[in-house]
Amino acid sequence: MDPRRLPARPRPLEPEVLPPGAPDPWVEKLAWLMDRSIPIGGRWAIGLDAIIGLVPGLGDLVGALVSAAIVLSAVRARLPRSAIARMVANVAIDAAVGAVPLLGDVFDAAWQANVKNVRIYREALARERSRTLDSLFVAGVVLAIVAVFAIPVIVLILVLKRL
């Protein structure tokens, strides 16, 4: 049989070469779409997250689920736990404050958790992130949450003791 007529050998799949410190390209595109895809004026931009958040109840849940995809990609990339915890805290803050009608939507547009998380992702891949600062941020968020729930309980107990 003539070797020129044989089908070419399939080449093994070659992995896409990404520069060091760069997350998957879809992560960057998703963050841009969710947080900065709609320019407002010359200097400001919002994304679909702020618009989706206008739908009561469901909007912030959908936004948090999309943001979770970026965090899941970071987990698959085996980023340090402190960076993952910081990313989760950003998404939690975005979802919790974003649930407040109108003011939460303005906060949502300004906070841009997805862009922050991609920055954390990139810095963690390049080993430029401080694990201590990430851990302190997460500890501060946890303390704030505990205070939000503990203060009303303490006030209620003090009021009941006075009666």
Secondary structure by P-SEA (a helix, b strand, c coil): ccccccccccccccccccccccccaaaaaaaaaaccccccccccccccccccccccaaaaaaaaaaaaaaaaaaaaacccaaaaaaaaaaaaaaaaaaaccaaaaaaaaaaaaaaaaaaaaaaaaaccccaaaaaaaaaaaaaaaaaaaaaaaaaaaaaaaac
